[in-house]
């Protein structure tokens, strides 16, 4: 089973929802935890359903701050225990796994005055927890000074308190990849900051239940927080997910039509047959190239995000993200036009079934 944790920093625009929909389609998680949605319950429910997630719990934002959402698919059973504006705590039951486990999606306060409230919340949850327990989200705190690059040094006392809380709750990092850099950039070079704020931690029972479980970041085309992909894998379970991107370019189509048509001097019917064969080859070639382009851009982005950043590297990261964003949008627009319905407005899901329906209509 896969789960996803992401500080989306607002889902109020169609573009942000498209990014989320693309990520869910690409990774196919069974459970998704979102932070800083900045939406009320009604709008968040609409965004969630448009991503194909029928079941969910929404904690609406306070004006333009906060907002949480936990969503899941029908093949798992999720029972709500308790929630607040800082967290959503549930029990999860999966097919093939006899024991229930506890998941807490946590959004740590970005304000120092509220940080103790979040840490006390973790303490209470730990006291009441008798299950394998996973906590994931944006803690808005780092454990050690080397987890921050740029900007003002983090206060040592705050980091010590955070480490003490995790030790008291017997929560351990699920590997190094469970921590990821977030970054921001202002008008000055010294404001280029990287911090490991997003992470996943678990107790010993959860680690024993999922001996192959891990957390890794996903390089993504939006700035700041990258999604965390949580792999709840036992020794019996190996999942492979693939993405099948495709999009026909209108301008390329016109040029290709002209080239294919003018390449033959045969009679009309023979030219039409030659055109059919040529367009079939062109379509298959283009689809393959589009898939390779997305993979290449994602790989380049991942490599650049791991490197130390100067102004030149930062510019390359921005260019790569813009290019990747364009490719994602082209894929969305293609299926929207092909189905000939306003599925983004009325909530039809961008799934393989929906694609097959569009192909059958053709």
C-alpha positions as CSV (number, residue, x, y, z in Angstrom):
1,X,0.0,0.0,0.0
2,X,1.1,3.5,-0.8
3,X,0.2,6.7,1.1
4,X,0.9,10.3,0.3
5,X,1.6,13.3,2.6
6,X,1.9,16.8,1.1
7,X,1.8,20.4,2.2
8,X,0.1,21.7,-0.9
9,X,0.1,25.4,0.3
10,X,-3.3,26.1,-1.2
11,X,-5.8,24.2,-3.5
12,X,-7.8,27.2,-4.4
13,X,-6.8,27.3,-8.1
14,X,-7.6,24.9,-10.9
15,X,-3.8,24.5,-11.6
16,X,-3.1,23.4,-8.0
17,X,-5.9,20.8,-8.3
18,X,-4.5,19.6,-11.6
19,X,-1.1,19.1,-10.0
20,X,-2.7,17.0,-7.2
21,X,-4.7,15.0,-9.7
22,X,-1.6,14.3,-11.7
23,X,0.4,13.2,-8.7
24,X,-2.4,10.9,-7.5
25,X,-2.6,9.4,-11.0
26,X,1.1,8.9,-11.2
27,X,1.7,7.4,-7.7
28,X,-1.8,5.7,-7.1
29,X,-1.8,6.1,-3.3
30,X,-4.6,4.4,-1.3
31,X,-4.5,7.2,1.3
32,X,-3.7,10.9,1.0
33,X,-3.0,13.5,3.7
34,X,-3.0,17.1,2.6
35,X,-2.0,20.2,4.7
36,X,-2.5,23.9,4.2
37,X,-5.4,23.4,1.8
38,X,-6.7,26.9,2.6
39,X,-10.2,25.8,1.6
40,X,-13.5,25.4,3.4
41,X,-15.1,22.0,3.7
42,X,-17.3,22.3,0.6
43,X,-14.6,23.4,-1.8
44,X,-12.1,20.8,-0.4
45,X,-14.7,18.0,-0.9
46,X,-15.1,19.0,-4.5
47,X,-11.4,19.1,-5.1
48,X,-11.0,15.7,-3.4
49,X,-13.7,14.0,-5.4
50,X,-12.3,15.4,-8.7
51,X,-9.1,13.5,-7.8
52,X,-11.1,10.3,-7.5
53,X,-11.0,10.1,-3.7
54,X,-14.6,9.4,-2.7
55,X,-13.9,9.0,1.1
56,X,-12.5,11.8,3.1
57,X,-12.3,14.0,6.2
58,X,-11.9,17.7,5.9
59,X,-10.8,20.2,8.5
60,X,-11.6,23.6,7.0
61,X,-9.1,26.5,7.0
62,X,-9.3,29.5,9.3
63,X,-9.7,32.2,6.8
64,X,-6.6,31.7,4.6
65,X,-4.6,29.7,7.1
66,X,-4.3,25.9,7.6
67,X,-6.8,23.4,6.5
68,X,-6.4,19.6,6.5
69,X,-7.8,16.7,4.5
70,X,-7.4,13.0,4.8
71,X,-8.8,11.0,1.9
72,X,-8.7,7.3,1.0
73,X,-9.9,4.8,-1.5
74,X,-12.6,2.1,-1.0
75,X,-10.2,-0.8,-0.7
76,X,-9.1,0.2,2.8
77,X,-11.1,0.8,5.9
78,X,-10.4,4.0,7.8
79,X,-11.9,4.8,11.3
80,X,-11.7,8.3,12.7
81,X,-10.5,8.6,16.3
82,X,-9.9,12.3,16.9
83,X,-9.0,15.5,15.0
84,X,-8.1,19.1,15.5
85,X,-6.8,21.9,13.3
86,X,-3.3,20.4,13.8
87,X,-3.9,16.8,13.1
88,X,-6.2,13.9,11.9
89,X,-5.9,10.6,13.8
90,X,-7.3,7.4,12.4
91,X,-7.2,3.6,12.5
92,X,-6.4,1.9,9.2
93,X,-7.4,-1.7,8.2
94,X,-5.9,-3.2,5.1
95,X,-6.8,-6.4,3.3
96,X,-4.3,-9.1,3.9
97,X,-3.0,-7.5,7.1
98,X,-4.7,-8.8,10.2
99,X,-3.6,-6.0,12.6
100,X,-5.0,-2.4,12.5
101,X,-2.5,0.4,12.6
102,X,-2.8,4.0,13.6
103,X,-2.0,6.9,11.3
104,X,-1.7,10.5,12.5
105,X,-1.4,13.2,9.9
106,X,0.3,16.1,11.6
107,X,0.7,19.8,10.7
108,X,3.0,21.5,13.1
109,X,2.4,25.1,13.9
110,X,4.6,27.6,12.0
111,X,4.2,29.9,15.0
112,X,6.4,29.4,18.0
113,X,3.6,30.4,20.4
114,X,1.6,27.3,19.3
115,X,4.4,24.8,19.1
116,X,4.0,23.5,22.6
117,X,0.3,22.8,21.9
118,X,1.4,20.4,19.1
119,X,4.0,18.7,21.1
120,X,1.5,18.1,24.0
121,X,-0.9,16.7,21.5
122,X,1.7,14.2,20.4
123,X,2.3,13.2,24.0
124,X,-1.5,12.6,24.6
125,X,-1.7,10.5,21.4
126,X,1.2,8.4,22.5
127,X,-0.3,7.7,25.9
128,X,-3.5,6.5,24.3
129,X,-1.9,4.5,21.5
130,X,-1.8,0.7,21.6
131,X,-1.4,0.2,17.9
132,X,1.4,0.3,15.4
133,X,1.7,4.0,14.9
134,X,2.9,6.2,12.0
135,X,3.0,10.0,12.2
136,X,3.7,11.9,8.9
137,X,3.3,15.5,7.8
138,X,4.9,18.9,8.1
139,X,6.3,19.2,11.6
140,X,7.6,22.8,10.9
141,X,10.7,21.9,12.9
142,X,14.0,20.2,12.3
143,X,16.0,17.9,14.5
144,X,19.6,19.0,13.9
145,X,21.3,22.1,12.6
146,X,22.6,20.3,9.5
147,X,19.0,19.9,8.3
148,X,18.9,23.5,7.4
149,X,20.9,25.4,4.8
150,X,20.8,29.2,4.4
151,X,19.0,31.8,6.5
152,X,19.3,32.3,10.2
153,X,20.5,29.4,12.3
154,X,17.7,27.5,14.1
155,X,17.5,27.8,17.8
156,X,19.3,24.9,19.5
157,X,16.7,24.7,22.3
158,X,13.8,24.2,19.9
159,X,15.6,21.4,18.1
160,X,16.4,19.7,21.5
161,X,12.7,19.9,22.5
162,X,11.7,18.3,19.2
163,X,14.2,15.4,19.6
164,X,13.0,14.9,23.2
165,X,9.4,14.7,22.1
166,X,10.1,12.1,19.5
167,X,12.2,10.1,22.0
168,X,9.5,10.3,24.6
169,X,6.9,9.0,22.2
170,X,9.4,6.3,20.9
171,X,9.0,7.6,17.4
172,X,11.9,7.0,14.9
173,X,12.6,8.3,11.5
174,X,11.8,5.8,8.8
175,X,15.1,6.0,7.0
176,X,16.9,9.1,5.8
177,X,14.6,9.6,2.8
178,X,11.7,10.2,5.2
179,X,13.0,13.8,5.5
180,X,13.0,16.2,2.7
181,X,14.1,19.7,1.9
182,X,11.6,22.5,1.5
183,X,12.9,25.7,0.1
184,X,11.9,29.3,-0.4
185,X,13.5,32.2,-2.2
186,X,13.1,35.9,-1.6
187,X,14.6,39.0,-3.3
188,X,18.1,38.4,-1.8
189,X,20.4,35.4,-2.3
190,X,20.7,34.8,1.4
191,X,17.0,34.0,1.6
192,X,17.5,30.9,-0.5
193,X,16.7,28.4,2.4
194,X,16.4,24.7,2.6
195,X,15.0,22.9,5.6
196,X,13.9,19.4,6.4
197,X,10.4,20.1,7.8
198,X,8.5,17.2,6.2
199,X,9.1,13.8,7.6
200,X,7.6,10.5,8.7
201,X,8.2,8.8,12.1
202,X,6.9,5.5,13.5
203,X,7.0,3.4,16.6
204,X,8.6,0.0,16.9
205,X,5.3,-1.9,16.4
206,X,4.7,-0.2,13.0
207,X,8.2,-0.9,11.9
208,X,7.8,-4.6,12.8
209,X,4.4,-4.7,11.0
210,X,5.9,-3.2,7.8
211,X,9.6,-4.4,7.8
212,X,10.0,-3.1,4.3
213,X,8.1,0.2,5.0
214,X,9.9,3.4,4.0
215,X,9.3,7.0,3.1
216,X,10.8,8.9,0.2
217,X,10.3,12.4,-1.2
218,X,8.9,13.0,-4.7
219,X,10.6,15.7,-6.7
220,X,7.8,17.9,-8.0
221,X,7.1,20.8,-10.2
222,X,5.7,23.1,-7.6
223,X,7.9,25.2,-5.3
224,X,8.6,24.7,-1.6
225,X,7.3,21.4,-0.1
226,X,7.7,18.2,-2.0
227,X,5.3,15.3,-1.4
228,X,6.3,12.4,0.8
229,X,5.5,8.9,-0.5
230,X,4.9,6.4,2.3
231,X,5.4,2.7,1.4
232,X,3.6,0.4,3.8
233,X,5.1,-2.8,2.4
234,X,5.3,-6.1,4.2
235,X,7.5,-9.0,2.9
236,X,4.5,-10.4,0.9
237,X,3.7,-7.2,-1.0
238,X,5.4,-5.6,-4.0
239,X,3.6,-3.1,-6.1
240,X,4.5,-1.6,-9.4
241,X,2.8,1.5,-10.7
242,X,3.2,2.9,-14.2
243,X,2.2,6.1,-15.8
244,X,1.0,6.2,-19.5
245,X,1.2,9.8,-20.6
246,X,0.2,11.0,-24.1
247,X,-0.7,14.2,-25.9
248,X,-1.0,15.1,-29.6
249,X,0.5,18.4,-30.5
250,X,-1.8,20.4,-32.8
251,X,1.0,22.3,-34.5
252,X,3.0,19.2,-35.0
253,X,-0.1,17.5,-36.4
254,X,-0.5,20.2,-39.1
255,X,3.1,19.9,-40.2
256,X,3.0,16.1,-40.2
257,X,-0.2,16.1,-42.2
258,X,1.4,18.3,-44.8
259,X,4.6,16.3,-45.0
260,X,2.7,13.0,-45.3
261,X,0.3,14.3,-47.9
262,X,2.9,15.9,-50.1
263,X,5.2,12.8,-49.9
264,X,3.0,10.9,-52.3
265,X,1.9,11.6,-55.9
266,X,-0.5,8.6,-56.1
267,X,-4.2,8.9,-56.7
268,X,-6.5,10.3,-54.0
269,X,-7.6,7.0,-52.4
270,X,-4.0,5.8,-52.2
271,X,-2.9,9.1,-50.7
272,X,-5.6,8.8,-48.0
273,X,-4.4,5.3,-47.2
274,X,-0.8,6.5,-47.0
275,X,-2.0,9.3,-44.7
276,X,-3.6,6.9,-42.3
277,X,-0.5,4.7,-42.1
278,X,1.7,7.8,-41.6
279,X,-0.5,9.3,-38.9
280,X,-0.6,6.0,-37.0
281,X,3.2,5.9,-36.9
282,X,3.5,9.6,-36.0
283,X,1.0,9.2,-33.1
284,X,2.8,6.2,-31.6
285,X,6.2,7.9,-31.9
286,X,4.9,11.1,-30.3
287,X,3.3,9.3,-27.4
288,X,6.5,7.6,-26.6
289,X,8.5,10.8,-26.8
290,X,6.1,12.6,-24.5
291,X,6.5,9.8,-21.9
292,X,10.2,10.0,-22.1
293,X,10.2,13.8,-21.8
294,X,8.3,13.7,-18.5
295,X,10.6,11.1,-17.1
296,X,13.6,13.0,-18.2
297,X,12.4,16.3,-16.7
298,X,11.5,14.6,-13.4
299,X,14.9,13.0,-13.3
300,X,16.7,16.3,-14.0
301,X,14.6,18.0,-11.3
302,X,15.5,15.3,-8.7
303,X,19.2,15.7,-9.5
304,X,19.2,19.5,-9.3
305,X,17.3,19.5,-6.0
306,X,19.9,17.3,-4.4
307,X,22.7,19.7,-5.3
308,X,23.9,22.8,-3.6
309,X,22.1,25.8,-5.1
310,X,23.6,29.0,-6.5
311,X,21.7,31.5,-8.6
312,X,22.5,29.6,-11.8
313,X,21.2,26.3,-10.4
314,X,18.2,28.0,-9.0
315,X,17.3,29.4,-12.4
316,X,17.6,25.9,-14.0
317,X,15.3,24.5,-11.3
318,X,12.7,27.1,-12.1
319,X,12.9,26.4,-15.9
320,X,12.7,22.7,-15.4
321,X,9.6,23.1,-13.2
322,X,7.9,25.3,-15.7
323,X,8.6,22.9,-18.5
324,X,7.3,19.9,-16.4
325,X,4.2,21.9,-15.5
326,X,3.5,22.6,-19.1
327,X,3.8,18.9,-20.0
328,X,1.4,17.9,-17.1
329,X,-1.2,20.5,-18.3
330,X,-1.0,19.3,-21.9
331,X,-1.9,15.8,-20.8
332,X,-4.9,17.1,-18.8
333,X,-6.1,19.3,-21.7
334,X,-5.8,16.4,-24.2
335,X,-8.2,14.2,-22.2
336,X,-10.5,17.0,-21.5
337,X,-10.8,17.8,-25.2
338,X,-11.0,14.2,-26.3
339,X,-13.9,13.3,-24.0
340,X,-15.8,16.4,-25.2
341,X,-17.2,17.1,-21.8
342,X,-16.3,19.6,-19.1
343,X,-15.1,16.9,-16.8
344,X,-13.0,19.2,-14.7
345,X,-16.2,21.2,-13.8
346,X,-18.5,18.3,-13.2
347,X,-16.1,16.0,-11.4
348,X,-15.4,13.1,-13.8
349,X,-12.2,11.4,-12.7
350,X,-9.1,11.3,-14.8
351,X,-8.7,7.5,-14.5
352,X,-7.9,4.6,-16.9
353,X,-11.6,3.8,-17.0
354,X,-12.4,7.3,-18.1
355,X,-9.7,7.2,-20.8
356,X,-11.1,3.9,-22.1
357,X,-14.5,5.5,-22.4
358,X,-13.1,8.3,-24.4
359,X,-11.3,5.8,-26.7
360,X,-14.5,3.8,-27.1
361,X,-16.5,6.9,-28.1
362,X,-13.9,7.6,-30.9
